[in-house]
Amino acid sequence: MTDQDHAKQIRQLIDGWSQAVARKDVGAIMQFYSPPLRAFDAIGPLQFQSRDAYQQHWQHCMTFCPGEFRFEVHQLDVQADNELAFCHFLNYGGGTDSEGQLHLCWLRCTQCWQLQPDGWKIIHEHFSVPVDMKSGKGQFDLKPDGL
């Protein structure tokens, strides 16, 4: 397979992963992650050093949005070879809180995928929000150019 073929596979996997997130299907979400995993999410704690800990975090995060949930991948860029793939994208998402209010924002995401015997798996993931250094607060109102 060529690097472009591997990149195409990763794009398809990210599409399936993002659909699972939008459905809030934690079991399906976790199928995309490798057991040895390191993750940094925009929501604490500081880091996750296992797939099990990250699964518990995903389950906890889904409780914040009991209603409608959105998860969109934009400006996806994938670089891949026959062993590793690196991708980054902007994520537009959020959900409806317990009072029916829809809260959406842009996040940044970087993922590293590794080709394993059972297929491509995420071995590293990092979600983040830009921070205003003067106020120390996340900049949840930023919008990407061209979108």
Sine and cosine of phi, psi and omega as CSV:
sin_phi,cos_phi,sin_psi,cos_psi,sin_omega,cos_omega
0.00,0.00,0.50,-0.87,0.03,-1.00
-1.00,0.01,0.24,-0.97,0.08,-1.00
-0.85,0.53,-0.60,0.80,0.02,-1.00
-0.91,0.41,-0.60,0.80,0.05,-1.00
-0.90,0.44,-0.69,0.72,0.03,-1.00
-0.89,0.45,-0.68,0.73,0.02,-1.00
-0.88,0.47,-0.63,0.78,0.04,-1.00
-0.90,0.45,-0.66,0.75,0.05,-1.00
-0.87,0.49,-0.69,0.73,-0.01,-1.00
-0.89,0.45,-0.68,0.73,0.03,-1.00
-0.85,0.52,-0.68,0.74,0.02,-1.00
-0.91,0.42,-0.65,0.76,0.03,-1.00
-0.91,0.42,-0.66,0.75,0.02,-1.00
-0.90,0.44,-0.59,0.81,0.07,-1.00
-0.89,0.46,-0.72,0.70,0.03,-1.00
-0.91,0.41,-0.66,0.76,0.04,-1.00
-0.88,0.48,-0.73,0.68,-0.04,-1.00
-0.92,0.40,-0.54,0.84,0.08,-1.00
-0.92,0.40,-0.65,0.76,0.05,-1.00
-0.89,0.45,-0.64,0.77,0.04,-1.00
-0.90,0.44,-0.71,0.70,-0.01,-1.00
-0.87,0.49,-0.51,0.86,0.04,-1.00
-0.99,0.13,-0.14,0.99,-0.08,-1.00
0.87,0.49,0.58,0.81,-0.02,-1.00
-1.00,-0.09,1.00,0.05,-0.11,-0.99
-0.88,0.47,-0.61,0.79,0.05,-1.00
-0.86,0.51,-0.71,0.70,0.03,-1.00
-0.93,0.36,-0.62,0.78,0.03,-1.00
-0.84,0.54,-0.73,0.68,-0.14,-0.99
-0.94,0.34,-0.30,0.95,0.05,-1.00
-0.90,0.43,-0.31,0.95,-0.02,-1.00
-1.00,0.05,-0.14,0.99,-0.08,-1.00
-0.97,-0.24,0.57,-0.82,0.07,-1.00
-0.99,0.14,0.57,-0.82,0.08,-1.00
-0.83,0.56,-0.72,0.70,0.17,-0.99
-0.98,0.22,0.93,-0.36,-0.13,-0.99
-0.64,-0.77,0.60,-0.80,0.17,-0.98
-0.79,-0.61,0.80,-0.61,-0.03,-1.00
-0.67,-0.74,0.55,-0.83,0.08,-1.00
-0.79,-0.61,0.88,-0.48,-0.03,-1.00
-0.96,-0.29,0.32,-0.95,0.06,-1.00
-0.94,0.35,-0.34,0.94,0.04,-1.00
-0.96,-0.28,0.75,-0.66,-0.06,-1.00
-0.81,0.59,0.30,-0.95,0.21,0.98
-0.98,0.22,-0.05,-1.00,-0.11,-0.99
-0.87,0.50,-0.64,0.77,0.00,-1.00
-0.41,-0.91,0.30,-0.96,0.07,-1.00
-0.84,-0.55,0.77,-0.63,-0.08,-1.00
-0.91,-0.40,0.24,0.97,0.08,-1.00
-0.45,-0.89,0.39,-0.92,0.04,-1.00
-0.90,0.44,-0.65,0.76,-0.01,-1.00
-0.88,0.47,-0.69,0.72,0.02,-1.00
-0.90,0.44,-0.62,0.78,0.00,-1.00
-0.94,0.34,-0.58,0.82,0.06,-1.00
-0.89,0.46,-0.71,0.71,0.05,-1.00
-0.87,0.50,-0.62,0.79,0.03,-1.00
-0.91,0.42,-0.72,0.70,0.04,-1.00
-0.84,0.54,-0.71,0.71,0.00,-1.00
-0.87,0.48,-0.68,0.73,0.01,-1.00
-0.90,0.44,-0.70,0.71,-0.01,-1.00
-0.88,0.48,-0.58,0.82,-0.01,-1.00
-0.91,0.40,-0.38,0.92,0.01,-1.00
-0.95,0.31,-0.32,0.95,0.01,-1.00
-0.94,0.33,-0.37,0.93,-0.09,-1.00
-0.80,-0.60,0.99,0.17,-0.06,-1.00
-0.94,0.33,-0.31,0.95,-0.01,-1.00
-0.98,-0.22,-0.64,-0.77,-0.01,-1.00
-0.81,0.59,0.58,-0.81,0.02,-1.00
-0.69,-0.73,0.70,-0.72,0.03,-1.00
-0.84,-0.54,0.56,-0.83,0.03,-1.00
-0.43,-0.90,0.98,-0.22,-0.07,-1.00
-0.88,-0.48,0.66,-0.75,0.06,-1.00
-0.98,-0.20,0.79,-0.61,0.00,-1.00
-0.78,-0.63,0.49,-0.87,0.08,-1.00
0.82,0.58,0.70,0.72,-0.01,-1.00
-0.94,0.35,0.75,-0.66,0.11,-0.99
-0.80,-0.60,0.77,-0.63,-0.03,-1.00
-0.80,-0.61,0.74,-0.67,0.16,-0.99
-0.85,-0.53,0.77,-0.64,-0.08,-1.00
-0.57,-0.82,0.46,-0.89,0.21,-0.98
-0.75,-0.66,-0.38,-0.93,-0.09,-1.00
-1.00,0.07,0.13,0.99,0.01,-1.00
-0.73,-0.68,-0.69,0.73,-0.06,-1.00
-0.79,-0.62,0.49,-0.87,0.11,-0.99
-0.72,-0.70,0.63,-0.77,0.01,-1.00
-0.83,-0.55,0.73,-0.68,0.03,-1.00
-0.62,-0.79,0.43,-0.90,0.14,-0.99
-0.60,-0.80,0.47,-0.88,-0.03,-1.00
-0.33,-0.95,0.21,-0.98,0.17,-0.99
-0.98,-0.17,0.64,-0.77,-0.03,-1.00
-0.89,-0.45,0.80,-0.60,0.09,-1.00
-0.93,-0.36,0.88,-0.48,-0.04,-1.00
-0.19,-0.98,-0.04,-1.00,-0.02,-1.00
0.52,-0.86,-0.27,-0.96,-0.05,-1.00
-0.32,-0.95,-0.05,-1.00,-0.02,-1.00
-1.00,-0.02,0.77,-0.63,0.00,-1.00
-0.99,0.15,-0.06,-1.00,-0.07,-1.00
-0.92,0.39,-0.25,0.97,0.04,-1.00
-0.98,-0.18,0.14,0.99,0.05,-1.00
1.00,0.08,0.12,0.99,0.01,-1.00
-1.00,0.06,0.77,-0.64,0.03,-1.00
-1.00,0.03,0.83,-0.56,0.01,-1.00
-0.88,-0.48,0.89,-0.45,-0.01,-1.00
-0.82,-0.57,0.55,-0.84,0.07,-1.00
-0.41,-0.91,0.18,-0.98,0.05,-1.00
-0.99,-0.13,0.68,-0.73,0.10,-0.99
-0.81,-0.59,0.31,-0.95,0.12,-0.99
-0.96,-0.27,0.58,-0.81,0.03,-1.00
-0.64,-0.77,0.64,-0.77,0.13,-0.99
-0.78,-0.62,0.69,-0.73,0.04,-1.00
-0.74,-0.67,0.53,-0.85,0.17,-0.99
-0.86,-0.51,0.81,-0.59,0.00,-1.00
-0.94,-0.34,0.55,-0.84,0.06,-1.00
-0.80,-0.60,0.69,-0.72,0.07,-1.00
-0.98,0.21,0.89,-0.46,-0.04,-1.00
-0.90,-0.44,0.15,-0.99,-0.02,-1.00
-0.82,0.57,-0.49,0.87,0.01,-1.00
-0.99,-0.17,0.31,0.95,0.07,-1.00
0.93,-0.36,-0.07,-1.00,0.00,-1.00
-0.94,0.33,0.73,-0.68,0.02,-1.00
-0.70,-0.71,0.54,-0.84,0.07,-1.00
-0.97,0.24,0.82,-0.57,0.05,-1.00
-0.95,-0.32,-0.27,0.96,0.04,-1.00
-0.50,-0.86,0.67,-0.75,0.02,-1.00
-0.58,-0.81,0.60,-0.80,0.00,-1.00
-0.59,-0.80,0.92,-0.40,0.15,-0.99
-0.98,-0.20,0.61,-0.79,0.04,-1.00
-0.46,-0.89,0.28,-0.96,0.07,-1.00
-0.82,-0.58,0.70,-0.71,0.08,-1.00
-0.88,0.48,0.54,-0.84,-0.03,-1.00
-0.88,-0.47,0.69,-0.73,0.13,-0.99
-0.98,0.18,0.89,-0.46,-0.10,-0.99
-0.93,0.37,-0.46,0.89,0.00,-1.00
-0.95,0.31,-0.70,0.71,-0.05,-1.00
-1.00,-0.04,-0.37,0.93,-0.06,-1.00
0.97,0.23,0.21,0.98,-0.05,-1.00
-0.97,-0.26,0.51,-0.86,0.07,-1.00
-0.90,0.43,0.58,-0.81,-0.01,-1.00
-0.99,-0.15,0.99,0.17,-0.07,-1.00
-0.99,0.17,-0.13,0.99,-0.03,-1.00
-0.99,-0.13,0.05,1.00,0.01,-1.00
-0.94,0.34,0.51,-0.86,0.06,-1.00
-0.75,-0.66,0.61,-0.79,0.00,-1.00
-0.95,0.31,0.49,-0.87,0.08,-1.00
-0.89,0.45,0.65,-0.76,0.09,-1.00
0.99,0.14,0.02,1.00,0.02,-1.00
-0.87,-0.50,0.00,0.00,0.00,0.00
